[in-house]
Amino acid sequence: MSFHFFISNLLEPISYGLCGLALLYKQRSIQLKWKILLVYYVVAVALQLKAAYAETNIGLYSLLSSVTSLSLGTYFYYTLFTPWKRRLVILFCAVQIGYNIIANVLLPRGQVFDSTAYVILSCGIVLMAFLYMHQILTNVTEESLALNFDFWFVSSQLFYHLGSFLIFLTYGYLTEKILTSNLYSYENRIYLSQLWRVHNVLLFLSSLFISAGILWTSFRRRSPSL
């Protein structure tokens, strides 16, 4: 197994698996929304492992975007308190699922990565992350943010989706342009692969941040004197 294959194909399931293991470590004090995320990361690992060795993985990525929107949408629904914010979460999930049904069932685009689905996903999650930041700024408590794992998790999602937004925005477009212009050369495949590796590194860094947040908050709550 080459290093390039590892970064391009296996770093994604490893990142999701790392988050799943971290949440499993938190299992004793876990809330319903964290249990939903734990199931999500298990499903994501399975999908990504299958995608890593599949000849065609476009459908798996489309399915992952739906699973991600529903799982993270449910998390934010239980995390946000204001009714109008929760209605925005429901709207985001409805838009995401509605688009995926249209793009993959009613008007399928073929074997091209669906950038639009992931652009909608990133925009929705970034919006919900800012809604959460607004919530903690307008409802100040004595609890340190460093001990609030919601803050760690939302910050990691904000970092990942802000960083990968441009990759999602351009990857499908470039792939379709290369295919339709008969320029799918070895050099262009390498270029697309490198672009996706940047995305995978961002995902891995986000998973490290989530894992560090779980370990830090668990350690500090057990050792409040430190």
N, C-alpha and C positions, 0 to 999 in steps of 0.2 A: 504493500500500500504506500503510495507516494504522499509526500507532504502536501502537494497541491490538491490531491483527492481528499485528504483529511480536512483541509481548510474549506474547500468548496462544498463538500458533501456531508461530512460527519460532524463538523463543528456545530451545526444547527441542532441535531438531536442531542448532542452532548450538552449544549446550553440549556435546552428545555429540561433535560434530565437532571442537570445540576439544580435548577429551580425546584423541580419535583422533590429531589432528595432533601433540599433545605426545608421545604414545607412539611415533608414527612417528619423531619426532626422537630418541627414545631407542633406536631400532631396533638400532644397532650393538652395544649391550651388553645387549640385551633378553633376558629369560629366558622360558621356556615360558609361565609364568603371565601374563606381560605380553603375549605374542603372542596368547593367548586373549582377553585384555581388548581388544587392538587390534581383533581380529575382531568382538568384541562391540560396540564403539563404531561400527564401520562398519555393522553390521547395524542398530543402534539409530538411526543417522542416516537410513538408508533407510526404516525403519518410520515415524519421526517426520515425515519429509518427505512421505511418503504420507498420514499422518494429518492433516497440516496442511491439505491441500486436499481430503480425502475428505468426502463428505456424512455418512457414518457411520464413526467411527473406534474404536468400542468394541472390536471384535474385534482391531484392531491393538494397542491398549493391553493387552488380555489376553495376546496373543502376546508383547509386550514384557516382561510380568511373568515369563513362563516363561523367556524368553531371559536376562533379568537374573539370575534365581535360579540358573540353571545356570552362567552365566559367572562371577558373583561367588562362587558356591559352589565352583566349581573353583579360583578364585584362593585362597580361604581354605583349601581343602583342601591346597594346596601350600605355603601360608604357615604354617599351624599345624602343630606338630610332634607334639603329644601324641595318641596313638591315640584316646582318648575324645573329644577335641575334634573330631577328624576324623569320628568317628562321628556327632557332633551336626550337622556340616555335611551329611553324607549324609542324615540324618533331615530336616533343614530342606528340602533340595532335593526329597526324596520327598513331604513334606507339601505343598509349593508346587505341584509338578506334579500330584499327586493331586487337590488342590482344583481346579486349573484344568481338569482333565479332567471332573470332576464338574460344575463350574459352567458350562462352555462346551460340553460334549458331551452329558453324560447329563441334566443338569437346567439347561438354559440359562435365564438370567434375562431375556433380551430386551435391548433397546437402552438399558441403564443402566450407567453406569460401575461396575465391580466393585471397590468399596472394599475388600472383604474380602481379595481377592487381594493388593492393595498393602499392606494392614495386615500380612498374614502376611509379605510380602516385607520390609517395614521392620523388623518385630520380629526376623526371622531375621538380617538384616544387622547390626542393632544388637547382638544377642547375639554374633555372630561377631566383631564389632569389639571388644567387651569381652573376649572370649576372647583376642584378639590382644594387647590391652593387658595382660592378666594374664600372657601369655607373656613380653613384654619386661620386665615388672617382676620376674619370677621368674628370668629369664635375662639378668642384666645383663652387658653387654660394654663394652669401651673405645670402641666406635664411637659417635660422636655421633648422637643421634636426628635431628638436622637433616640428616644425610647419609644417613639411612635412608629411601628412598623408600616402602617399605612403610608406615612410620609416617605419612608425608604422605598417602598414598592412603587408608589406613584412617581417619585423622582426618577426611578430607573426606567419606567415606561416613557416618561417625558424625554429623557435622554435618548433612548433607543429610537422612538418614532420621529423625533425631530431630526436625528442624525440620518435615519434611513429614508426619510421622505423623498429626497431628491433621487435616491437610487430607485425607489419604487416608481417615481415619476418618469424616469428615463429608460429603465431597463426593458420594459415591454416595447416601448417605441423603437428603441435601437434594434431589438431583436426582429421586430416586424419589418423595419426598413432594410435590414441586412438580408432577410429572407426574400423579400419581394424584389430586391435589386440584384439577386444572385451574387451577393458578396459574402456569402457565408464561408469565408476562408478560414484557415487555421489561425491566422493572425487576429481576425475579428472574433473568433471563438475565444481566444486567449483574453482579448480585451473585455468581453462580456463576463468571462469567468473571474477576472480580477475585480471587476466592479461588484460582483456578487460576494466575493471574499471580503470586501470592505463591510458589506452588510452583515456577514456572518461574524466578523470581529466585533462590530457594534452590539450584536445580539449577545455574544459571549461576555462582553464587558458588562452589559446590563444584568446578565444572570449572576455574574460575580458580585455585583452591587447588591442584588436581592439576597444572595446567600450571606454576604457580609452583614447586611441589615438584620437578618434573623439571628445570626450568631452574636452580634453586638447587643441587640435588645435582650436576648435571652440571658447572656452573661451579666449584663448590668442589672437586670431585675433580680437575678439570683445573688448578686454582690452589690447591693445598693450603697454600701459604704465606700466603694471604690470610685 
